[in-house]
Amino acid sequence: MSKDYTDLHDPNAEYTMRELSAETMGVTASRGSKRDIEITDVQTTMIDGNFPWTLVRVYTDAGIVGTGEAYWGAGVPELIERMTPMIIGENPLDIDRLYEHLIQKMSGEGTIEGVSVTAISGIELALHDLAGKILQVPAYQLLGGKYRDAMRVYCDCHTEAEADPEACAIEAERVVEELGYDALKFDLDVSSGLEKDRANRHLRPGEIRHKVDIVEAVSERVKDRADVAFDCHWTFSGGSAKRLADAIEEYDVWWLEDPVPPENLEVQESVTDSTITPIAVGENRYRVTEQRRLIESQAVDIIAPDLPKVGGMRETRKIADVANQYYIPVAMHNVSSPIATVAATHVGAAIPNALAVEYHSYDLGWWEDLVEESVIEDGYITVPEAPGLGVTLDMDTVAAHMVEGETLFDEV
């Protein structure tokens, strides 16, 4: 039976002392210049890509619509539906206040971390697109201006024989020579055939040798033509991660990503301190409050927030600002459609310490067809100068690839 999440009882309304709605805050002054605009609706549509992307649209009484994206996952559209009444009637230009308003209103439902933050992130991205269109400026301008005209993209690479070092090397060379990328990433949490127990997180000597073989094969094949990172997907114990990081120190590894689970900061810090191999972490931490702990303890060499998951564009900007105080670069984790990928590009343009943005869909032939504009060219994304995010959904492609049972956005 279908549920109307907009009608759910709101317990927070009965006791919260930090109600940040425009009415409660007394934000009622006329702004003029066509800036007196109200939100009328929020809608979602889930796309069946290589991940189930949740696209978000915020509608206004001026007929202007903003498009965003939340990190993939079950329950996100329902949470966005739940929050919609909380911002109906609000001015979409108040991005920061509306973000904090939703964080506070949903605090009892998990806005310290998790899918509630992810759902808010999708709305926040759409608000940046919408505000840019209202003010007729690109989204990076809302974040403080521009450091660069194009954002470097690193390509997350895969092959059917992803545990075969030679197959990885061949794919690395193809991606560099044929697709034009000079930044790559491969997985190291692949089976060597030598595992005895998948639950204990321990790497046997033969397993480490197998992973070193992958690193060596790829690194030697591309040499200085590309930077190469390697992802462990938070799989190994602290001791095993230290031995792996030590074993690959002689190779030109761009970074080793998520070698240990994210929950224990002390273990993460000890792994990073133990090696000269650069360690990247961040996709499983939420909001600047959690990312700050990684940065201030210097448990990372590179911070890797996922923008439509971590809290959105301004929250990622805040994370980058903290990281910049510790001279730590930002490599944005990204498994999104073109919408959030371009949003990450705007943030990358606006911060000094941007390193790269991930691209995870190079084997999905219609990824770029989801928008009308060209996105990636020769391993870079040119920062759009059009208002908002600067990309336009191709509704025919959206309709063709919706998850079964989804409905298309309302027309503008």
N, C-alpha and C positions, 0 to 999 in steps of 0.2 A: 504494500500500500504506500503510495506517495505521500510524503510529509511536507508541510509548509513550514520551513525552518524560520521564516520571518515572523511567525506567530508564537514562537517559543517564549515562555516566561523568562524575564530578565531579572534574576535575583540580585545582580550587582546594582541595579537601579535603586534598590531599597536601602543600600547602606554606603555606597561609595561616596567619599568626600572629595573625590578628584574628578568630577564630571567636567569634561572639557568641551562640551557642545557650544556652538556659537551663542545659543540662547542663555545658557548658564553663565558663560564667560562675559556676556554682554557685548559680543562682537556683532554690532548691528549697524554701524555707520555705512552710509552709501559710499561706494568706491568710484563710481562714475566710469567714464571711458569704456563702457561695455563690459566692466568687470563685476557688475552685480549679477552673478550667475548662480543658479542652484542646481545641485545634483538631483536628478529625478529617478534614476534607476541604476542598478549594477547587475550585469549578466555575465554568465560564464559559458564557455563551450570547451569540451575536452577533445583534443586532437590525438588520433592514434598514430603517433610518430614512432621513432625508435624508443621514445619514452611517451607516456600519456600526458602530453602538455595541457595545462589548464590555462586557456586564454581568458582574459577578463576585459569587460568593457564598462566604462562609467559614462552614463548619459546625462545630459543637462537640458534645462529649459531653453537654452539658446540654440539647440540643435547641433552643438559641438560634442563630439564623442572622443574619449581617450581610451586607448587600447594598452593593456598590460599583460603580464603573464606571471603565474605563480609556479613555483617548483612542483614537479609532478608528484602525485600521490593520492591515495584514496581519502575521501573526506574533505578535501580542500574546497571543492565547489559548494558543498553543504555549509561549510563555515563562512564562506563569502556570502551565501544567501542569508545566513544567520545575522551577519553584520550589516547587511544592506540598510535596514531601517535606521541604523545608528548614524548614517551619514546622509540620508535623504533630506533635502532642504539646505544642506551645508554648501558653502562656497568652496569649489574644488581648488581654488588658489591657495587655500590654507593647508598646504600639504603636511607640514610638520605638526601642526595642531591636530589635524585629523588622524595622523599616524598615532600620536600619543593618546588621542581620544579612544581609538580602537584598542590600543595596547591596554589602557586602563579598563575599558568596558569589558574586555575579554580576559582580564587577568585571572579570574577564577576558572577559566577554561583553558589556561595554558599558554600565556604569552611571555613566560620566561624563556621558553624554547619550544620547538615542535611545530606541528602543522598549523596551529593558530597564527604563529608568526609568519609562516609561509603564506597563508591566506591573506593576511594583511599586506604582505610584500606584493602580491599580485595587484591589489587595489592601489598601492602606493606607486607602482610603475605606471598604471593607467592614469593616475593623477598627474604625474610628470608629463605624460604625453598630452593630456588635456590642458594643463596649465601652459605648456609651451604653445599650443595652438591658440589659446585665448590671448596670450601676450605676443604671439607671433615671433617667438624666439626658439631656437633649438634647445633641447633639454639640458645639454652641458652648460648653457648660459645660466640656467637656474641653479647650477651647482658651483658657480664661481668663475666660469670662463674656461679657456682652453690652453693646455700645454702642448698638444700635438694634433696634427691633422688626420692621422691614421693610427689605428690600434693594431698592434701585432697579434696574430692568432696562432695558437699552438694546436696542432691537429692530434686528437686522441686516436691512435692507430690500432687496428685489429686485423687479424688474419685467421683463416679457418684452422691453421696449425699454430695457434698463438703460443704454444709451449715449445715450439721448434725454433732454436736460435737463428738458424739460417733463413727460415721463412720470415721471421721478424725483420731480419736484415734486408731481405729482398723487398718487403713491403715498405720499409723505411726509405730505401733508395727510390722506389716508385713514387712515393708521396712527395719526396723532395724534387725529383727530376720531372715527373709528369704533372703533378698537381701544384708545384711551386711553393710549398711550405718550407720555411727554414727553422721551424720549431715543432717538435714532435713529443708524443708521450706513448709509452707502452706499459702494459700490465706485467707485474712480477708475481702477483698472487695467482699463478697458473700452476697446474699440476706437473710435477717432474716425473711422476710414476714411482717415486721413492717414499711417498708418505706412509707412515705407520698409523697415525692417529690425527684426524683433522680437527679434533676438539681442543687439543692442549696448546696450540699456538707455537709449538716448538719446531724449529727448523733443524733437521739433521744435516751433517756435513755435506752429504751428496746433494741435498736440496739447495743448499747455498751455492754449491759449485754450479748447479744447473742455472740458477738465477744470474750468477756472474757470467755464465756463457752467453745468456741473452744480452746482458749489458755490453759485454765485449763485442759480440757480433754486430749489434746495431751501431754502437759507438765507432767501431773501426770502419764500418761500411760508409757512414755519412761523414765522418771526420769533422772538418770545420764548416761543412756546408749547412749544418743544422745543429741547433741545441736539442738535446734529448733528455726528457724527464722519465721517471719510472714510478708507477703507482702500485702500492701494496694494499690499498683498500682496508686499512686498519685491521690487518690479519694476524700479526705476529706478536710474540711475547717481547718484553723489553730486551732480554738477553739475546734472543735471536735477531731482533732488529739491529742491535749494536754490532753483532757479528756480520750481518749482511752489509750494513753501511760501511764497516771497516773493509770488507772484502772488495768493495767497488770503488774505494778511494782513488785507485790509480787511474780510473777512467774519467773522461770528461762528462760526468753526469751533471745535468742542469739542476735537477733536484730529485730526491727520493720522497715520495708523497705518502702520507698516512701510514707509516710503518707499524704503529701500534694503535690499539683502540683509543677512542677519544676521551673516555671518562676520567682517567687518572692523569692529572696534569704533571705530577711529580715524575711518573715514568716517562712521559713525553719529554720533559725537560732533561732527564738523564740521558735519553737516547740522543738528543740534539747535541748535548755537551760532549758526548763521547766520540764524535766524528767530525772530520772536515767535509764530509759529503753534505751538501746543503739539504736541509729537511724542510718540506712544505706541509702545512696542516691548516685546516680551517673550514672545510666544507660541512663538517658535522658540529659546528659551534654556531650559536644563534645570538644575534644582536651584538652591539659593540661591547656590552658588559661581559659577555663570555669571551669574545675575541681578545679583549683587553688583557685578560689573564694570560693567554698564550703569549702575547706580545711583551707585557711587562716582566714576565718571568724569563723572557728570552728563550722560550721553548721552541721557537721556530726561527728559521733563517728567511723563509718566504711565507707570507700569510696568504691563504687561499679561500676567501669567503665566496659563497655562492649567492649572488645578488638576489634572485627571486625567492630565496629560501631564508637568507640571513636577516631580512627586514626591509629590503628594498634599496633604492638608489641613494637616498640621503644617509641611511644607516651604513651602507658600504663606504660612502664618503667619510663618515665619522671614523670607521675602522681604519681607513687609509691614513687619516690624520694622526691617529694614535700610533700607527705603525711608522709613520714618517718621523716621529720623535725618537724612534729607536733605529732609524736608518734601514728599515725593513721594506723590501719591495712587495708589491701586491700582484699576484697572479690569480685572476678570478676563475674559480672553478665554474664550469658551465656545461649543462647537458640540455640546453633549452632550444626552443624554436628560434627563428630569426628575431622575434619580438624582444625577448629578454637578452638575447645575444647583442642586439643593437643597444639596448639599455645599458648593458655592461660597457659597451664601447663609449657611450656618453660619459659614464663615470670615469673610465680610463683616460678619456681626454681631459678631464677636469682635475685630476690628481697628479702630483709630481712623481710619485713612486710607482706608477703603473708599469708592470712588466709585460703582461700578455693576458689574453682572454682565450679560454678553451673553446674548441669546436669539436663536437662529439658525433656529428652526423654526416661525415664525408661519404659514407656508403649508402646514404638515403637519398635517392635520386631526385626527390621532389622537395627537399628541405627548403631551398631558396624560393621555390614556387609559391610558398605560403604568403609571401609578400610581393608587391608589384615591382619593387626596386631590386637592383643587384646589391648583394651584401658583401661577399668575400671575393677579393681579387688578388691573386699572387700572394696569398698568405696574410693579407692585411684587410681591415675594414676601414674605409674612409668614413670619417665622422660626418654624419648627415648635417646639412645646414638648413634643411626644411624645419618648420615649426614642430615642436614636440619631439618624439622619437625619430620622426622623419621616415617612417616606413608605413605602408598601407596594406592591410590585409587583402589578399585575393580571395574573395568570398567563394568563388567556384572551387578553389583548392581546399579551402576550409570545409566546404560542404562535402567534398569528395573523400575527406580523410577524418571526419568526425568519428569518435567512438560510437559504437552502436547504441542507439537509444538517446543520443544527444540531439539537441535542437540548435538550429542556426541562430546567431544573434539577430535581434530585431534590426530592421533597416533604420538608418539615420534619418 
